Amino acid sequence: MRRVRTVCWTCCLVLFWVCLVYAGRETVEKKGEQAPVPVMVIEEPTFDFGQVTQGEVIKHDFRVLNKGKAPLEIKRVKPG
């Protein structure tokens, strides 16, 4: 169970970091204004799977939304 939580937290942090890195690259100043950037929002950043027996297949979908004014591109994800 502890390993499942660690994997979930790691995935969320990696997604968040990737979006921050790419959002920072897209920021360009034009005549004193910033270009629109994507803003990643994860509705439920953590999920407790409860007690899981070894070998049991578990699944949960993390909903990722873009609340920014530019397209959000997730180009790479590395699970922990």
C-alpha positions in Angstrom: 0.0 0.0 0.0 2.8 2.4 0.8 4.5 1.7 -2.5 1.2 2.4 -4.4 0.9 5.8 -2.7 4.6 6.6 -3.4 4.1 5.7 -7.1 1.0 8.0 -7.3 2.7 10.9 -5.6 5.7 10.5 -7.9 3.5 10.5 -11.0 1.7 13.6 -9.9 5.0 15.4 -9.1 6.5 14.5 -12.4 3.5 15.7 -14.3 3.5 18.9 -12.4 7.2 19.5 -13.0 7.0 18.7 -16.7 4.2 21.2 -17.1 6.1 23.9 -15.2 9.2 23.4 -17.4 7.3 23.6 -20.6 5.1 26.5 -19.5 8.3 28.4 -18.6 9.7 27.9 -22.1 6.5 29.3 -23.7 6.6 32.5 -21.7 7.6 35.3 -24.1 7.3 39.0 -23.5 5.7 41.0 -26.2 5.4 44.8 -25.8 5.4 44.5 -22.0 2.8 41.7 -22.0 3.3 38.0 -21.3 2.2 35.5 -23.8 -0.6 33.2 -22.6 0.6 30.0 -20.8 -1.0 26.7 -19.9 -2.0 26.1 -16.3 -2.2 22.5 -15.2 -4.8 21.6 -12.5 -5.2 18.1 -11.1 -8.6 17.8 -9.6 -7.6 15.1 -7.2 -3.8 15.1 -6.9 -3.7 12.2 -4.4 -5.8 9.0 -4.1 -5.7 6.4 -1.3 -6.1 2.9 -2.7 -6.7 1.6 0.8 -5.4 -1.9 1.5 -4.3 -3.8 -1.6 -3.3 -7.4 -1.7 -0.1 -8.3 -3.5 -0.7 -9.1 -7.1 -4.0 -7.3 -7.3 -4.4 -5.0 -10.3 -5.5 -1.5 -9.3 -6.5 1.5 -11.4 -7.3 5.1 -10.9 -7.7 7.9 -13.4 -6.2 11.3 -12.5 -8.1 14.1 -14.3 -5.8 16.8 -15.6 -7.3 20.1 -16.7 -5.9 23.1 -18.5 -7.1 26.3 -16.8 -4.6 28.5 -18.8 -5.0 30.4 -22.0 -2.6 28.3 -24.1 -2.7 24.6 -25.1 -1.3 22.3 -22.5 1.0 19.7 -24.0 2.2 16.8 -21.8 5.0 15.4 -23.9 6.5 12.9 -21.6 5.5 11.1 -18.4 7.8 8.9 -16.3 6.1 6.8 -13.5 8.0 6.5 -10.3 
